[in-house]
Amino acid sequence: MFKKKKQAQTNKMRHLITKLNPRSPISEQYRTIRTNLQFSTVDEDLESILVTSAGPAAGKSITSANLAVTYAQQGLRTLLVDADLRKPTVHYTFRLNNLNGLSNVLVGSSQLEDAVETTDVDDLSVLSSGPIPPNPAELLGSKKMKEILHHANRLYDIVIFDMPPALAVADAKIMANIVDGMVVVIRSGITQIEEAERTVDLLKDSKARLLGAVLNDREKTDNNYYYYYGT
């Protein structure tokens, strides 16, 4: 029983290619995404980014994490926030215990500085989800969430939010009203065109800018995979 439980936990751990192999072609694609995001808002400050997808299994969480690593590798103080208060995964990626996180800060039982954890990547900090609350949408749409983001923007150069899929719950649309820009992750062979279009239409109703999309797992003729960013 213990062995099976340990194996299940190991399977949930994610490997960060940008950290383990920064010279790889995929890591270079993540840096290209970062650069394109920076150029897309050349006349405006881009201090907070929301990353979401149409549905599950698109790769939004691993995209968020690798994107955060590339920002930190550029020397920018970066905070990755697991705002998926329903099925969080960031703590698996960075091997954190998730006992204290965003949900604790939202309900006032912890301060942001106490809940944030440093990582072994220079300039990268993580705010995990914390215990899963019964009312995620209400917490994310609260005045407290705006205060947390405002405070985080003073402490960090860039704040990246990993959100739940936009078509599944309202969380991404709620958060889109307070961040500077949004990125939608689409997975080749998984995300349907109609789902992607509905996601874009849904998020366009918010105040934030739709910065572009990341196409994940598109197969090339040599059976390798790459990431593509486009507006």
Buried (B, 14 or more C-beta within 10 A) or exposed (E): EEEEEEEEEEEEEBEBBBBEEBEEEBBBBBBBBBEBBBEBBEEEEBBBBBBBBBBBEBBBBBBBBBBBBBBBBBEBBBBBBBBBBBEBBBBBBBEBEBEBBBBBBBBEEBEBEEBBBEBEBEBBBBBBBBBBBEEBBEBBBBEBBEEBBEBBBEEBBBBBBBBBBBBBBBBBBBBBEBBBBBBBBBBEEBBEEEBBEBBBEBBEEBEBBBBBBBBBBBEEEEEEBBBBBEE
